[in-house]
Each structure stands twice: as C-alpha cells, then as structure tokens.
C-alpha cells in the first residue's frame, strides 16, 4: 500500500513515563522521515480528543495538533497505549474516541494497537470474533472483559489484515517493523531495523500467519542458528543442525522451541521465505535461482510456500517491490 498517512492517537494529554515507550516506538518508525530508505516516508499525525489541550500530571504533557476527525482521513490509525486510569476502571474511554475508531474501520482504515492499546479497539467492538494479543500481563484481563476476542498470549503480534495488535514494549517495535515490511518491503524494513539496532528478521504475522519471535541470543543454540542463516542455500536438516550444536535431536528441538516458540523446520521455512523476499526485492535473479539460494528447492516449491504463507505469488511480490539495488552480502 506504500507509506501513507498515520494517526497516532494519544488518549490523554498527560502521558505516564512508562507509557512513553510505545509512543516513542511509533514516532521513531513512522514519525522520523527515513526518506533515504523510501521516499515518500509515512506522514505521521499526533491525534487527541482535545487538540491543543495541555494537562499537568506526572510524566510528560503532549499537545496533539490534530483532533479525532483526522481519523476520517488517514490510512492507518495506531493506538499505542491506554492510560492506567482507564485500565483500573476509574474512568471510561471517551465515547467520541470509540466512535471515531469505528468510523475509521468502516471507512477501510488499517487499525493498529500496541501493548494495552488493544483495549480501545476491543471497547469499540472492532475485535469481536478476531484474533488479538496484548502485553502478557493484560491478556487474561482482555479475555475476561471482552470474551468475543480471540486472545493469543503466546505471540508478539497478530496481523489479521486490516487490524493488527502487538504485545507490550518491544513487541510493539516488532509490529511496527512488520508494518514497514508489509508496506515498503523487506529491504527497507531490514535497513530500518539495522538503524534501530534490532534484529532484521523476526517471525511475525503475514496476513493470517502468526508466529512467535526468534530469539537467537540463547547461548546454547545461537551459534548454530546464525550459521544456518548464512547457509540457507544448503540442504539443512534438523539432525545436522543438532549435531553442529552438540545436542541430540530431541534436545535441539526442545531448546529451539524454548528460544523461538516454534519447531526447527518452521523456523527454517520462515528464514528461507525471508531470504527469498529479500532476493526478489534486491536482485533480478530468475525465480528458480532465488528458490535455490533460499534453500526452497524448486520454483514450484517457492510458489507454493509464498502463496501459503504470504498470500501472493513470487512474481506478484516482485512487482509490488521492484528491485532497488543489490545487498552485497547476498551476492555470492
């Protein structure tokens, strides 16, 4: 869809220090003009129920220059956090906010929540019958308050097409990078991730595909996973990886699942798909060579996995994200 316009909704003028993290994540990704990576970049607008208002309180005070009517105009609406005063039942979310969210959804805007911002989407009825997640400390409360929401506490984020939700804190950054990857392609998202000093490839939702993040900092399996990433074009097997890690197959499977939340073969498939995406964007290699270099074998196998997990054919993906120059590390 390209970069487009983004409304970042600030529910209160006074922002608690803890809540600044998610707000900062969204502004760092969408509010800073990374035009050297993609031009145009996102057009971020800070939105509040009372534009221009200022209220004293602990933490920070923000003046949102835009009102809720801006949600009628933007491509993406992000609710980064719901203040604690609403979470503990002391106050109810503003009715005009919920109405504005419903109207934005009906208009076709993409709705995004970070951390406990999901409670605003749920209160507006936008998550009924849909999968969603939140910070693990709030998932049980989310399920109890809104039983029609399909709460998944095991993932960092959920991409359900036009509604996306994330876990807390750094899970919000994973989702924001995923949105950039979806809008502007893997190359841009990877470059931005390096700029933000975070892992470039983290499994996450693509359309209906939801996966947990990969943590390759685990001392027991990190070396072999990094080696696998550098050798995806080889015929890798679980037995071979386990041997390289000095573990039995059962122990390797258990350790990798503990670190990544998925099985060895699913982890490999995700990494190979990510490599194929990058090659499609950064080279003019034919499909069969891309399939070989990413370790997916035949071109038919690449097409099958692209359709199953990304929802598009490799040629359609390439047209959406045309080659913008080579990545030196991939030219071998």
N, C-alpha and C positions, 0 to 999 in steps of 0.2 A: 504493500500500500504506500510505500515511501514514508518519509518522516512525518509530515503533517503537523497539526496543532495539538497541544496537550494542555489540559486544565488540571492544575494541582490544587485540590480542594483542602483548604485549611478551615476546620470546623470552628475553632476558637481563635481569638486574636492572641491570647496568651498561650504560648507553647511551652510545655514542660521540657526540661533539659533532656530527659530520656527520649522524648518523642521527636527530638530534632534529628535523630539518626536517620529514620526513614525519610523524613523531609529532605535531609541533605543528600541522601542517595538519589532520590528522584531529580533533584536540581542538578546534581553533578552529571547525571547521564543525559537528561533532556534539556536542562536549562543552560548548560555551557555549550557554546557554539563550536562543536568539533567539526568545523567545516573543512578541515584538511583531510578528514576521513570520509565525509559525504557532504555534498553541498546541493541543495539546502539541508540544514540540520533541522531539528524539531523547533517549533515555536511554542515555548512554554509560557503559560499564563497562570499567575497565582490568583486563586479564586477564593472568596469567602462570603458567608451570608451577609456580612456588613462591610462592603468595600470601603476602605479608607478609615475604618474604625481602629481605635487603639485602646487596649485594656491593660491595666497594670496586673502583675501577678508574678509568681516565681518562674524563673526560666527566661524565655525570650518573648518579646512582643513583636508581632508581624502586622504590617499594613497591607492587606490584599488589595491591589488596584482594581480587580475585577469582581463583579457580583455574580450571583448564581445564574443569571441569564446567559452568561458566557458558555454554560454547559450546553446551550442550544446550538452552539456554533462550532465546537471543536471536534476533532476526530477521536481523541482519546481522553477519558476522564480518569484521574488517579486519586483515590482516597488513601493517603499514606498512613493515617493513624486516626483513631477515635480517642479523644482525651479521657483520662481516668474518671473524671466526674460523670461521664456518661456510662462508662463501663460498670461502675459500682452501683448504678441505679439511682444516683442522686439527681440526675437530670435526664430528660428525654432528648433524643436527637431532634433538631429543628425540623418541623414538618415541611418547611419550604425546601430544605435540603433533600429530603426524601422524594418530594415531588419533582425536583429538578433532576435527580438521578433517574427516576422513572421516565421522564420525558426524553432524557438523553439516550436511554436504552431503546425506547420506542422509535427514536429517530434513526437508530443504527450506529450510535457511537460505541466505541470499544470501552468497556468498564474494567478498571483495574483497582485492586486493593493490595496494600502492603500491610503485613502484620495484622493488627486488630482493626484496620480499616474495613475489613470484611464485614464487620458488624453493621456498618452503614448500608452496604449492599444488601445484606440479609434483611435488615429492617425495612428496606424499600421493597422487599419481595422479589428481588432480582436473582436470587439464588435458589428459589424453590425448585426442587427436583434436579438440581445441578450439583456437580462436584465442586468442592472448595476446600481450602485449607487456611490455617492461621498459625500464629505462634503456638508452639506446643502447650504453653501454659493456658491458652484460651480455647483450644479445640473442644474440650469437654463442655465448657460453658456455651460455645457456639452451637454444639449439637443439642444441648438441653433447651436453649432459648428458641432455636429455630430447627425443629425436628425434621422439616421438609428439606433441609440442606443435607447433601451427601458429603459429610465431613471426612476428610482423609488427613489424619495427623502424621502420616509417615513420609510425606513428600515435602520438598522445599517449595514447590509451586505447582499450580494446576493451570493449564491452558485449556479452556473449554471454548475456544473460538473467539467469541465476542465478549467473554467475561473471563478475566484472569485474576487469580488470587495467590498470595505468597505467604510463606511462613514469616516469622519475625526477623528483625535485624538484617543480617547478611543474606537471608533468604530473599529479602526484597531486592537486593542487588542482583541476585541470580535471575529474578524475574525481569528486572529492567533490562539486563543484558540479553535475555531471551527475546524481549520485545524488539530490541535493536536488531537482533539476528533475524527475526521474522520480517521486519520492515525493510532492512537495508542489507541483509545478507551476512554470511558467516565471516567474510573477510573484515568487514567494518566492525562487527561485534568483537572479533578476536583482537583487532588492533586497539579498540577501546578498552577491552579487558586488560591488555598489557599496560595501557596507560594508567589504569586504576590499580595495577599491581594485584590482580586476582587471576585465578585460573581461566584460561580461554575456553576450555571445553568442559562443560559441566552438564551431565544429562538432565533434561527437563522436558516439559511438555512441548510437543509439536502437535497442534490440533488436539486430538483426544489422547495423545500419547503422554503418559505421566511417568516419570522415573525419578528416583532419588539422586542427590548429587554424589559425585565421585570425590572421595577424599583420598588422594594419593600421598598424603603426608604420613600415613601409618608406616612406621619403620619396618615392619615385617614384610610388607608387600609393595611398598613404594618403588624400590629399585626395579622390580620385575614389571610393574605397570608402566613405568617410564620407558623401559626397554621395549615393551610391547608397542607403545605409541610410536616409537622410532622404527618399528619393523612390521607395520601393519600389512605390508605387501607380502609377507611370508605366510606360509600355511600354519598359523599358530594353533596349538591345541592346548586344552586345559592341562593335559598330562605334561606337556613340555614346559608350560609356564610354572606348574607346581614344582617340577624338577629344578628349574632355574631358581626358584625361590627357596629351594631346600626343604620343601614340605611334601607331605603326602597329598594326593588329590583331595581327599576329604578335608584335611586341614586348610589347604589353599582355598577351597570352596568356602569354608566357614569363615576364614579370615577376610576374604574379599567381600563376602556378603556383609560382614560386620562393618567393613570400612566404606562400602559403597551402597549397600541396600539392594544389591542385585546380584545375579549369578554371573560367573565368568563369561559365559557365551553371550549373554545380553550386554554385558559391559563391552565386550569386543565388538559386537554389532553396532552399538551406539558410536564407538570411536571410529569405526570404518565408515559409517554414514557421515559423520562429521568431516572425515578426511575427503570423502567423495564430494561433499558440498563445497569444500574449500577448493578442490581441484576444478570443479565445474565453474567456479567464480573467477579463478585466477589463472587458468590455462585454457588453451584451445585444443587440448587433447581429445581424441575421439572417445566415445563412451566406453568402448571395450578396454582401452588403456587405463581409463580412470577406474574402471572396475578392478582391473588387475592391481593397480598401485594402491588401492584402498583395501585390497585383500578380499573383495567380494566375489572374485572369480569371473564369471561370465557377465556379459552385458545384460542378459535376461535376468540374472540374479540381482544385479544392481537395480534394474527397473522394478522388480518385484518388491524389494525392500524399500525403495523410495516411495512407491505407491502405498505400501502397507503402513509405513511409519511417518512419512512426511505428507502424504496425500496428493503428491504431484509426480509426474514423470521427470526423469533427469533432464530431458530436453526442455521441458517447460520451466524447470528451475533455472536452467542456464539462461533462458530468455528473460526471466524475471530479474536475474542478477548477472548481467553481461560482464565479460572479462574486463578487469580494470588494472591488470598488470600482474606479473608473477610474484610469488613469495619465494625468495631464494632457497629457503630450507626445503621446499617441495621439489626443487628442480634436481632430481637425481635419477 
